[in-house]
């Protein structure tokens, strides 16, 4: 084992998903000039994290950050309209 190996961190899939969700919240908030807390609350209100971002992690994770942000914001808007939020 080389000295750098003991400092290598290999996150679990669940940790990767949590990091990805945080990234989605941050970039969507920045794109709409909201705080991360406000964006998180909007997403939770319509179930976007549990019912869209996490189940679609593999597909979304493979897209560019810009594409993911645009997709999430479009989906958020549609879901808010459907749920009349």
Biopython code that builds the backbone (N, CA, C, O; Angstrom):
import numpy as np
from Bio.PDB.StructureBuilder import StructureBuilder

atoms = [
    (1, "UNK", "N", (0.840, -1.169, 0.000)),
    (1, "UNK", "CA", (0.000, 0.000, 0.000)),
    (1, "UNK", "C", (0.892, 1.243, 0.000)),
    (1, "UNK", "O", (1.789, 1.376, 0.833)),
    (2, "UNK", "N", (0.638, 2.132, -0.928)),
    (2, "UNK", "CA", (1.414, 3.360, -0.979)),
    (2, "UNK", "C", (0.864, 4.349, 0.044)),
    (2, "UNK", "O", (-0.279, 4.211, 0.481)),
    (3, "UNK", "N", (1.662, 5.345, 0.431)),
    (3, "UNK", "CA", (1.199, 6.328, 1.419)),
    (3, "UNK", "C", (-0.091, 7.044, 0.999)),
    (3, "UNK", "O", (-0.922, 7.374, 1.845)),
    (4, "UNK", "N", (-0.252, 7.278, -0.287)),
    (4, "UNK", "CA", (-1.454, 7.987, -0.730)),
    (4, "UNK", "C", (-2.706, 7.111, -0.670)),
    (4, "UNK", "O", (-3.820, 7.633, -0.610)),
    (5, "UNK", "N", (-2.539, 5.790, -0.684)),
    (5, "UNK", "CA", (-3.687, 4.875, -0.637)),
    (5, "UNK", "C", (-4.473, 4.995, 0.671)),
    (5, "UNK", "O", (-5.697, 4.871, 0.679)),
    (6, "UNK", "N", (-3.766, 5.237, 1.767)),
    (6, "UNK", "CA", (-4.475, 5.302, 3.037)),
    (6, "UNK", "C", (-5.319, 6.571, 3.156)),
    (6, "UNK", "O", (-6.152, 6.674, 4.057)),
    (7, "UNK", "N", (-5.116, 7.532, 2.262)),
    (7, "UNK", "CA", (-5.902, 8.756, 2.266)),
    (7, "UNK", "C", (-6.966, 8.772, 1.177)),
    (7, "UNK", "O", (-7.684, 9.760, 1.021)),
    (8, "UNK", "N", (-7.069, 7.697, 0.433)),
    (8, "UNK", "CA", (-8.060, 7.609, -0.626)),
    (8, "UNK", "C", (-9.423, 7.357, -0.006)),
    (8, "UNK", "O", (-9.586, 6.457, 0.818)),
    (9, "UNK", "N", (-10.387, 8.148, -0.403)),
    (9, "UNK", "CA", (-11.742, 8.002, 0.118)),
    (9, "UNK", "C", (-12.635, 7.499, -0.998)),
    (9, "UNK", "O", (-12.700, 8.107, -2.066)),
    (10, "UNK", "N", (-13.309, 6.415, -0.766)),
    (10, "UNK", "CA", (-14.231, 5.842, -1.736)),
    (10, "UNK", "C", (-15.634, 5.895, -1.152)),
    (10, "UNK", "O", (-16.027, 5.008, -0.394)),
    (11, "UNK", "N", (-16.401, 6.943, -1.505)),
    (11, "UNK", "CA", (-17.748, 7.059, -0.931)),
    (11, "UNK", "C", (-18.657, 5.930, -1.396)),
    (11, "UNK", "O", (-18.493, 5.381, -2.485)),
    (12, "UNK", "N", (-19.613, 5.602, -0.546)),
    (12, "UNK", "CA", (-20.608, 4.596, -0.904)),
    (12, "UNK", "C", (-21.565, 5.201, -1.924)),
    (12, "UNK", "O", (-21.561, 6.412, -2.143)),
    (13, "UNK", "N", (-22.377, 4.365, -2.540)),
    (13, "UNK", "CA", (-23.375, 4.855, -3.489)),
    (13, "UNK", "C", (-24.333, 5.820, -2.810)),
    (13, "UNK", "O", (-24.704, 6.839, -3.392)),
    (14, "UNK", "N", (-24.731, 5.511, -1.600)),
    (14, "UNK", "CA", (-25.649, 6.401, -0.874)),
    (14, "UNK", "C", (-25.000, 7.760, -0.607)),
    (14, "UNK", "O", (-25.666, 8.791, -0.700)),
    (15, "UNK", "N", (-23.720, 7.768, -0.280)),
    (15, "UNK", "CA", (-23.008, 9.035, -0.076)),
    (15, "UNK", "C", (-22.909, 9.806, -1.390)),
    (15, "UNK", "O", (-23.068, 11.026, -1.405)),
    (16, "UNK", "N", (-22.651, 9.111, -2.477)),
    (16, "UNK", "CA", (-22.589, 9.759, -3.793)),
    (16, "UNK", "C", (-23.928, 10.388, -4.148)),
    (16, "UNK", "O", (-23.979, 11.498, -4.679)),
    (17, "UNK", "N", (-25.001, 9.684, -3.855)),
    (17, "UNK", "CA", (-26.334, 10.217, -4.134)),
    (17, "UNK", "C", (-26.614, 11.452, -3.289)),
    (17, "UNK", "O", (-27.184, 12.425, -3.782)),
    (18, "UNK", "N", (-26.220, 11.422, -2.024)),
    (18, "UNK", "CA", (-26.425, 12.578, -1.145)),
    (18, "UNK", "C", (-25.634, 13.788, -1.647)),
    (18, "UNK", "O", (-26.135, 14.912, -1.641)),
    (19, "UNK", "N", (-24.414, 13.550, -2.073)),
    (19, "UNK", "CA", (-23.578, 14.620, -2.628)),
    (19, "UNK", "C", (-24.225, 15.171, -3.895)),
    (19, "UNK", "O", (-24.239, 16.383, -4.106)),
    (20, "UNK", "N", (-24.758, 14.293, -4.734)),
    (20, "UNK", "CA", (-25.402, 14.711, -5.970)),
    (20, "UNK", "C", (-26.646, 15.546, -5.682)),
    (20, "UNK", "O", (-26.867, 16.573, -6.325)),
    (21, "UNK", "N", (-27.451, 15.115, -4.728)),
    (21, "UNK", "CA", (-28.654, 15.881, -4.359)),
    (21, "UNK", "C", (-28.254, 17.269, -3.875)),
    (21, "UNK", "O", (-28.864, 18.264, -4.268)),
    (22, "UNK", "N", (-27.242, 17.340, -3.032)),
    (22, "UNK", "CA", (-26.766, 18.636, -2.538)),
    (22, "UNK", "C", (-26.318, 19.520, -3.695)),
    (22, "UNK", "O", (-26.600, 20.718, -3.715)),
    (23, "UNK", "N", (-25.627, 18.931, -4.647)),
    (23, "UNK", "CA", (-25.177, 19.675, -5.820)),
    (23, "UNK", "C", (-26.363, 20.192, -6.637)),
    (23, "UNK", "O", (-26.352, 21.326, -7.116)),
    (24, "UNK", "N", (-27.375, 19.353, -6.788)),
    (24, "UNK", "CA", (-28.582, 19.757, -7.527)),
    (24, "UNK", "C", (-29.265, 20.935, -6.842)),
    (24, "UNK", "O", (-29.697, 21.881, -7.500)),
    (25, "UNK", "N", (-29.360, 20.870, -5.522)),
    (25, "UNK", "CA", (-29.987, 21.954, -4.758)),
    (25, "UNK", "C", (-29.185, 23.241, -4.932)),
    (25, "UNK", "O", (-29.754, 24.302, -5.191)),
    (26, "UNK", "N", (-27.884, 23.148, -4.790)),
    (26, "UNK", "CA", (-27.013, 24.325, -4.893)),
    (26, "UNK", "C", (-27.084, 24.973, -6.269)),
    (26, "UNK", "O", (-27.222, 26.192, -6.374)),
    (27, "UNK", "N", (-26.990, 24.172, -7.320)),
    (27, "UNK", "CA", (-26.983, 24.759, -8.667)),
    (27, "UNK", "C", (-28.352, 25.298, -9.057)),
    (27, "UNK", "O", (-28.440, 26.323, -9.734)),
    (28, "UNK", "N", (-29.422, 24.624, -8.642)),
    (28, "UNK", "CA", (-30.771, 25.121, -8.935)),
    (28, "UNK", "C", (-31.029, 26.416, -8.171)),
    (28, "UNK", "O", (-31.644, 27.340, -8.703)),
    (29, "UNK", "N", (-30.563, 26.484, -6.936)),
    (29, "UNK", "CA", (-30.717, 27.701, -6.141)),
    (29, "UNK", "C", (-29.958, 28.862, -6.785)),
    (29, "UNK", "O", (-30.485, 29.969, -6.903)),
    (30, "UNK", "N", (-28.743, 28.605, -7.190)),
    (30, "UNK", "CA", (-27.943, 29.656, -7.834)),
    (30, "UNK", "C", (-28.576, 30.129, -9.130)),
    (30, "UNK", "O", (-28.566, 31.324, -9.425)),
    (31, "UNK", "N", (-29.129, 29.206, -9.907)),
    (31, "UNK", "CA", (-29.736, 29.557, -11.191)),
    (31, "UNK", "C", (-30.992, 30.415, -11.019)),
    (31, "UNK", "O", (-31.354, 31.183, -11.909)),
    (32, "UNK", "N", (-31.646, 30.278, -9.872)),
    (32, "UNK", "CA", (-32.876, 31.035, -9.632)),
    (32, "UNK", "C", (-32.677, 32.145, -8.605)),
    (32, "UNK", "O", (-33.637, 32.798, -8.196)),
    (33, "UNK", "N", (-31.451, 32.351, -8.198)),
    (33, "UNK", "CA", (-31.082, 33.366, -7.214)),
    (33, "UNK", "C", (-31.866, 33.210, -5.910)),
    (33, "UNK", "O", (-32.313, 34.185, -5.307)),
    (34, "UNK", "N", (-32.015, 31.951, -5.497)),
    (34, "UNK", "CA", (-32.655, 31.631, -4.225)),
    (34, "UNK", "C", (-31.578, 31.112, -3.284)),
    (34, "UNK", "O", (-30.458, 30.826, -3.706)),
    (35, "UNK", "N", (-31.921, 30.992, -2.021)),
    (35, "UNK", "CA", (-31.004, 30.339, -1.093)),
    (35, "UNK", "C", (-31.165, 28.827, -1.259)),
    (35, "UNK", "O", (-32.175, 28.346, -1.773)),
    (36, "UNK", "N", (-30.161, 28.103, -0.820)),
    (36, "UNK", "CA", (-30.244, 26.648, -0.877)),
    (36, "UNK", "C", (-31.404, 26.145, -0.023)),
    (36, "UNK", "O", (-32.075, 25.180, -0.387)),
    (37, "UNK", "N", (-31.637, 26.798, 1.108)),
    (37, "UNK", "CA", (-32.733, 26.396, 1.991)),
    (37, "UNK", "C", (-34.077, 26.555, 1.290)),
    (37, "UNK", "O", (-34.930, 25.671, 1.367)),
    (38, "UNK", "N", (-34.267, 27.682, 0.606)),
    (38, "UNK", "CA", (-35.523, 27.906, -0.122)),
    (38, "UNK", "C", (-35.721, 26.868, -1.225)),
    (38, "UNK", "O", (-36.822, 26.346, -1.402)),
    (39, "UNK", "N", (-34.658, 26.574, -1.961)),
    (39, "UNK", "CA", (-34.756, 25.596, -3.040)),
    (39, "UNK", "C", (-35.043, 24.208, -2.475)),
    (39, "UNK", "O", (-35.877, 23.476, -3.007)),
    (40, "UNK", "N", (-34.358, 23.855, -1.410)),
    (40, "UNK", "CA", (-34.594, 22.562, -0.764)),
    (40, "UNK", "C", (-36.059, 22.445, -0.344)),
    (40, "UNK", "O", (-36.691, 21.412, -0.570)),
    (41, "UNK", "N", (-36.594, 23.492, 0.261)),
    (41, "UNK", "CA", (-37.989, 23.464, 0.705)),
    (41, "UNK", "C", (-38.951, 23.296, -0.468)),
    (41, "UNK", "O", (-39.932, 22.559, -0.365)),
    (42, "UNK", "N", (-38.679, 23.966, -1.568)),
    (42, "UNK", "CA", (-39.521, 23.808, -2.768)),
    (42, "UNK", "C", (-39.481, 22.365, -3.259)),
    (42, "UNK", "O", (-40.513, 21.768, -3.565)),
    (43, "UNK", "N", (-38.273, 21.819, -3.328)),
    (43, "UNK", "CA", (-38.117, 20.445, -3.823)),
    (43, "UNK", "C", (-38.823, 19.443, -2.912)),
    (43, "UNK", "O", (-39.499, 18.534, -3.394)),
    (44, "UNK", "N", (-38.670, 19.604, -1.619)),
    (44, "UNK", "CA", (-39.291, 18.693, -0.665)),
    (44, "UNK", "C", (-40.811, 18.796, -0.737)),
    (44, "UNK", "O", (-41.509, 17.784, -0.670)),
    (45, "UNK", "N", (-41.316, 20.005, -0.872)),
    (45, "UNK", "CA", (-42.765, 20.242, -0.917)),
    (45, "UNK", "C", (-43.459, 19.416, -1.993)),
    (45, "UNK", "O", (-44.585, 18.959, -1.797)),
    (46, "UNK", "N", (-42.793, 19.224, -3.126)),
    (46, "UNK", "CA", (-43.411, 18.466, -4.229)),
    (46, "UNK", "C", (-42.843, 17.055, -4.371)),
    (46, "UNK", "O", (-43.255, 16.302, -5.253)),
    (47, "UNK", "N", (-41.902, 16.702, -3.505)),
    (47, "UNK", "CA", (-41.331, 15.356, -3.549)),
    (47, "UNK", "C", (-40.280, 15.153, -4.627)),
    (47, "UNK", "O", (-40.021, 14.020, -5.033)),
    (48, "UNK", "N", (-39.679, 16.222, -5.091)),
    (48, "UNK", "CA", (-38.735, 16.127, -6.210)),
    (48, "UNK", "C", (-37.491, 15.306, -5.877)),
    (48, "UNK", "O", (-36.996, 14.559, -6.721)),
    (49, "UNK", "N", (-36.989, 15.438, -4.667)),
    (49, "UNK", "CA", (-35.775, 14.709, -4.303)),
    (49, "UNK", "C", (-36.066, 13.210, -4.206)),
    (49, "UNK", "O", (-35.379, 12.394, -4.821)),
    (50, "UNK", "N", (-37.084, 12.862, -3.432)),
    (50, "UNK", "CA", (-37.395, 11.446, -3.189)),
    (50, "UNK", "C", (-37.994, 10.747, -4.402)),
    (50, "UNK", "O", (-37.765, 9.557, -4.615)),
    (51, "UNK", "N", (-38.763, 11.493, -5.198)),
    (51, "UNK", "CA", (-39.498, 10.865, -6.300)),
    (51, "UNK", "C", (-38.924, 11.110, -7.694)),
    (51, "UNK", "O", (-39.414, 10.555, -8.677)),
    (52, "UNK", "N", (-37.887, 11.938, -7.775)),
    (52, "UNK", "CA", (-37.303, 12.209, -9.097)),
    (52, "UNK", "C", (-35.768, 12.152, -9.080)),
    (52, "UNK", "O", (-35.166, 11.358, -9.802)),
    (53, "UNK", "N", (-35.154, 12.980, -8.270)),
    (53, "UNK", "CA", (-33.689, 13.061, -8.312)),
    (53, "UNK", "C", (-33.041, 11.729, -7.895)),
    (53, "UNK", "O", (-32.177, 11.211, -8.603)),
    (54, "UNK", "N", (-33.454, 11.186, -6.763)),
    (54, "UNK", "CA", (-32.839, 9.932, -6.309)),
    (54, "UNK", "C", (-33.163, 8.744, -7.217)),
    (54, "UNK", "O", (-32.250, 7.999, -7.572)),
    (55, "UNK", "N", (-34.429, 8.538, -7.607)),
    (55, "UNK", "CA", (-34.705, 7.401, -8.499)),
    (55, "UNK", "C", (-34.033, 7.521, -9.870)),
    (55, "UNK", "O", (-33.733, 6.511, -10.506)),
    (56, "UNK", "N", (-33.801, 8.741, -10.316)),
    (56, "UNK", "CA", (-33.195, 8.964, -11.641)),
    (56, "UNK", "C", (-31.715, 9.304, -11.540)),
    (56, "UNK", "O", (-31.131, 9.826, -12.489)),
    (57, "UNK", "N", (-31.111, 9.015, -10.407)),
    (57, "UNK", "CA", (-29.710, 9.365, -10.173)),
    (57, "UNK", "C", (-28.785, 8.910, -11.295)),
    (57, "UNK", "O", (-27.982, 9.700, -11.791)),
    (58, "UNK", "N", (-28.887, 7.663, -11.695)),
    (58, "UNK", "CA", (-27.964, 7.127, -12.704)),
    (58, "UNK", "C", (-28.037, 7.911, -14.008)),
    (58, "UNK", "O", (-27.005, 8.213, -14.608)),
    (59, "UNK", "N", (-29.235, 8.239, -14.447)),
    (59, "UNK", "CA", (-29.414, 8.983, -15.703)),
    (59, "UNK", "C", (-28.980, 10.437, -15.534)),
    (59, "UNK", "O", (-28.224, 10.963, -16.351)),
    (60, "UNK", "N", (-29.459, 11.079, -14.478)),
    (60, "UNK", "CA", (-29.120, 12.490, -14.262)),
    (60, "UNK", "C", (-27.630, 12.685, -14.029)),
    (60, "UNK", "O", (-27.033, 13.639, -14.528)),
    (61, "UNK", "N", (-27.041, 11.784, -13.276)),
    (61, "UNK", "CA", (-25.620, 11.873, -12.932)),
    (61, "UNK", "C", (-24.730, 11.841, -14.171)),
    (61, "UNK", "O", (-23.615, 12.364, -14.146)),
    (62, "UNK", "N", (-25.208, 11.236, -15.244)),
    (62, "UNK", "CA", (-24.422, 11.123, -16.472)),
    (62, "UNK", "C", (-24.514, 12.378, -17.347)),
    (62, "UNK", "O", (-23.758, 12.516, -18.308)),
    (63, "UNK", "N", (-25.433, 13.290, -17.019)),
    (63, "UNK", "CA", (-25.625, 14.508, -17.816)),
    (63, "UNK", "C", (-24.723, 15.628, -17.312)),
    (63, "UNK", "O", (-24.138, 15.535, -16.232)),
    (64, "UNK", "N", (-24.619, 16.692, -18.114)),
    (64, "UNK", "CA", (-23.836, 17.855, -17.700)),
    (64, "UNK", "C", (-24.564, 18.578, -16.570)),
    (64, "UNK", "O", (-25.781, 18.463, -16.424)),
    (65, "UNK", "N", (-23.815, 19.312, -15.788)),
    (65, "UNK", "CA", (-24.404, 20.075, -14.685)),
    (65, "UNK", "C", (-25.475, 21.035, -15.203)),
    (65, "UNK", "O", (-26.538, 21.162, -14.595)),
    (66, "UNK", "N", (-25.202, 21.706, -16.316)),
    (66, "UNK", "CA", (-26.160, 22.653, -16.890)),
    (66, "UNK", "C", (-27.448, 21.938, -17.298)),
    (66, "UNK", "O", (-28.546, 22.420, -17.023)),
    (67, "UNK", "N", (-27.307, 20.804, -17.946)),
    (67, "UNK", "CA", (-28.469, 20.037, -18.381)),
    (67, "UNK", "C", (-29.289, 19.549, -17.195)),
    (67, "UNK", "O", (-30.518, 19.613, -17.216)),
    (68, "UNK", "N", (-28.611, 19.061, -16.162)),
    (68, "UNK", "CA", (-29.307, 18.596, -14.963)),
    (68, "UNK", "C", (-30.058, 19.748, -14.310)),
    (68, "UNK", "O", (-31.213, 19.596, -13.913)),
    (69, "UNK", "N", (-29.409, 20.887, -14.200)),
    (69, "UNK", "CA", (-30.046, 22.048, -13.570)),
    (69, "UNK", "C", (-31.280, 22.473, -14.347)),
    (69, "UNK", "O", (-32.328, 22.724, -13.751)),
    (70, "UNK", "N", (-31.174, 22.558, -15.656)),
    (70, "UNK", "CA", (-32.323, 22.935, -16.483)),
    (70, "UNK", "C", (-33.450, 21.915, -16.336)),
    (70, "UNK", "O", (-34.615, 22.288, -16.202)),
    (71, "UNK", "N", (-33.108, 20.643, -16.361)),
    (71, "UNK", "CA", (-34.098, 19.575, -16.239)),
    (71, "UNK", "C", (-34.796, 19.636, -14.882)),
    (71, "UNK", "O", (-36.019, 19.514, -14.803)),
    (72, "UNK", "N", (-34.036, 19.821, -13.840)),
    (72, "UNK", "CA", (-34.607, 19.870, -12.492)),
    (72, "UNK", "C", (-35.520, 21.083, -12.339)),
    (72, "UNK", "O", (-36.597, 20.972, -11.753)),
    (73, "UNK", "N", (-35.111, 22.221, -12.848)),
    (73, "UNK", "CA", (-35.947, 23.412, -12.727)),
    (73, "UNK", "C", (-37.237, 23.285, -13.533)),
    (73, "UNK", "O", (-38.293, 23.720, -13.076)),
    (74, "UNK", "N", (-37.164, 22.696, -14.723)),
    (74, "UNK", "CA", (-38.376, 22.466, -15.518)),
    (74, "UNK", "C", (-39.308, 21.500, -14.799)),
    (74, "UNK", "O", (-40.512, 21.740, -14.706)),
    (75, "UNK", "N", (-38.749, 20.416, -14.294)),
    (75, "UNK", "CA", (-39.548, 19.421, -13.591)),
    (75, "UNK", "C", (-40.158, 20.012, -12.327)),
    (75, "UNK", "O", (-41.325, 19.758, -12.029)),
    (76, "UNK", "N", (-39.395, 20.784, -11.592)),
    (76, "UNK", "CA", (-39.892, 21.430, -10.382)),
    (76, "UNK", "C", (-41.083, 22.326, -10.700)),
    (76, "UNK", "O", (-42.092, 22.297, -9.995)),
    (77, "UNK", "N", (-40.970, 23.110, -11.747)),
    (77, "UNK", "CA", (-42.059, 24.008, -12.144)),
    (77, "UNK", "C", (-43.315, 23.218, -12.516)),
    (77, "UNK", "O", (-44.419, 23.567, -12.098)),
    (78, "UNK", "N", (-43.144, 22.165, -13.291)),
    (78, "UNK", "CA", (-44.281, 21.324, -13.698)),
    (78, "UNK", "C", (-44.935, 20.689, -12.478)),
    (78, "UNK", "O", (-46.160, 20.709, -12.352)),
    (79, "UNK", "N", (-44.145, 20.134, -11.591)),
    (79, "UNK", "CA", (-44.687, 19.462, -10.400)),
    (79, "UNK", "C", (-45.379, 20.454, -9.480)),
    (79, "UNK", "O", (-46.406, 20.129, -8.884)),
    (80, "UNK", "N", (-44.828, 21.669, -9.353)),
    (80, "UNK", "CA", (-45.487, 22.681, -8.521)),
    (80, "UNK", "C", (-46.842, 23.072, -9.103)),
    (80, "UNK", "O", (-47.804, 23.267, -8.361)),
    (81, "UNK", "N", (-46.920, 23.185, -10.419)),
    (81, "UNK", "CA", (-48.190, 23.504, -11.057)),
    (81, "UNK", "C", (-49.200, 22.382, -10.852)),
    (81, "UNK", "O", (-50.366, 22.637, -10.549)),
    (82, "UNK", "N", (-48.750, 21.136, -11.018)),
    (82, "UNK", "CA", (-49.642, 19.987, -10.823)),
    (82, "UNK", "C", (-50.175, 19.912, -9.397)),
    (82, "UNK", "O", (-51.338, 19.580, -9.170)),
    (83, "UNK", "N", (-49.303, 20.225, -8.440)),
    (83, "UNK", "CA", (-49.697, 20.147, -7.037)),
    (83, "UNK", "C", (-50.237, 21.468, -6.515)),
    (83, "UNK", "O", (-50.599, 21.598, -5.346)),
    (84, "UNK", "N", (-50.280, 22.447, -7.416)),
    (84, "UNK", "CA", (-50.789, 23.785, -7.081)),
    (84, "UNK", "C", (-50.099, 24.372, -5.858)),
    (84, "UNK", "O", (-50.733, 24.857, -4.921)),
    (85, "UNK", "N", (-48.793, 24.308, -5.908)),
    (85, "UNK", "CA", (-47.966, 24.839, -4.811)),
    (85, "UNK", "C", (-47.535, 26.235, -5.163)),
    (85, "UNK", "O", (-46.830, 26.878, -4.385)),
]
sb = StructureBuilder()
sb.init_structure("model")
sb.init_model(0)
sb.init_chain("A")
sb.init_seg("    ")
for serial, (resi, resn, name, xyz) in enumerate(atoms, 1):
    if name == "N":
        sb.init_residue(resn, " ", resi, " ")
    sb.init_atom(name, np.array(xyz, "f"), 0.0, 1.0, " ", f" {name:<3s}", serial, name[0])
structure = sb.get_structure()
